[in-house]
Amino acid sequence: MTIRDRLEEAVAAPPTIFGEPMETADGATIITVARGSAFGRSARPVGVFVVHDGRAHWTPTVDSNRIAQLGEWIGLLTGVIAALAILRRPPWPDLRCR
């Protein structure tokens, strides 16, 4: 296998990483799941499998920092558009017929 084949394989399907199963006091088993980067240097959490009484339940993770950053970008864009609308307004609202 050449280096090019390895790179194409790594970019095509980033690996899914399952953590070690952990038992809780009430008998549930928790398995963490992460998605690895294309070159295996970092992993981003995706969610958690919870197995309890023979039933598995998937709980996805929510990145609140990413949601907050999206809100900040939307607010910044709104401010820029409003400022441009005020600064670049057309002259005809000031024209009056007498």
C-alpha positions as CSV (number, residue, x, y, z in Angstrom):
1,M,0.0,0.0,0.0
2,T,1.5,3.4,-1.0
3,I,1.3,6.6,0.9
4,R,-1.2,8.0,-1.6
5,D,-3.5,5.0,-1.0
6,R,-3.3,5.5,2.7
7,L,-4.1,9.3,2.4
8,E,-7.1,8.6,0.1
9,E,-8.4,6.0,2.6
10,A,-7.9,8.3,5.6
11,V,-9.7,11.2,3.9
12,A,-12.5,9.1,2.4
13,A,-13.7,7.7,5.7
14,P,-12.5,9.2,9.0
15,P,-12.4,6.5,11.7
16,T,-15.1,6.1,14.3
17,I,-13.5,5.7,17.7
18,F,-15.4,3.8,20.5
19,G,-14.3,4.3,24.1
20,E,-14.0,1.6,26.8
21,P,-17.3,0.5,28.2
22,M,-18.1,1.8,31.7
23,E,-20.5,0.3,34.1
24,T,-22.7,2.6,36.3
25,A,-24.1,1.8,39.7
26,D,-27.6,1.1,38.3
27,G,-26.3,-1.5,35.9
28,A,-26.1,0.6,32.7
29,T,-23.2,0.4,30.4
30,I,-21.9,3.6,28.8
31,I,-19.8,3.6,25.6
32,T,-18.4,6.9,24.3
33,V,-18.2,7.5,20.5
34,A,-15.9,10.0,18.7
35,R,-15.1,10.8,15.1
36,G,-11.4,10.9,14.3
37,S,-9.9,13.4,11.9
38,A,-8.6,12.5,8.5
39,F,-5.0,12.0,9.7
40,G,-5.8,10.6,13.2
41,R,-4.4,13.5,15.2
42,S,-7.5,14.6,17.0
43,A,-11.0,13.3,17.7
44,R,-14.3,15.1,18.1
45,P,-17.0,13.6,20.4
46,V,-20.1,12.5,18.6
47,G,-22.3,10.9,21.3
48,V,-22.8,8.2,23.9
49,F,-24.4,4.7,23.7
50,V,-26.2,3.8,26.9
51,V,-27.1,0.1,27.3
52,H,-29.6,-0.6,30.1
53,D,-31.8,-3.6,30.5
54,G,-30.8,-5.0,27.1
55,R,-31.8,-1.8,25.3
56,A,-29.4,0.6,23.7
57,H,-30.1,4.3,23.6
58,W,-28.1,6.8,21.5
59,T,-27.5,10.3,23.0
60,P,-25.7,12.7,20.6
61,T,-23.4,15.4,22.0
62,V,-24.3,19.1,21.6
63,D,-21.4,21.6,21.2
64,S,-22.8,24.6,22.9
65,N,-19.7,26.7,22.1
66,R,-20.4,26.1,18.4
67,I,-24.0,27.2,18.8
68,A,-23.0,30.3,20.7
69,Q,-20.4,31.2,18.1
70,L,-23.0,30.8,15.3
71,G,-25.2,33.3,17.3
72,E,-22.4,35.7,17.6
73,W,-21.6,35.6,13.8
74,I,-25.3,36.2,13.0
75,G,-25.4,39.2,15.3
76,L,-22.2,40.6,13.8
77,L,-23.5,40.1,10.3
78,T,-26.8,41.8,11.3
79,G,-24.9,44.8,12.7
80,V,-22.8,45.1,9.6
81,I,-25.8,45.0,7.3
82,A,-27.6,47.6,9.4
83,A,-24.6,49.9,9.5
84,L,-24.3,49.7,5.7
85,A,-28.0,50.4,5.3
86,I,-27.7,53.5,7.4
87,L,-24.4,54.8,5.8
88,R,-25.3,54.0,2.2
89,R,-29.0,55.0,2.2
90,P,-30.3,56.6,-0.9
91,P,-30.9,60.3,-1.2
92,W,-34.6,60.3,-2.1
93,P,-36.0,60.2,1.4
94,D,-34.6,63.7,1.9
95,L,-36.2,65.1,-1.4
96,R,-39.5,67.0,-1.0
97,C,-41.9,68.4,-3.5
98,R,-43.1,71.9,-2.6
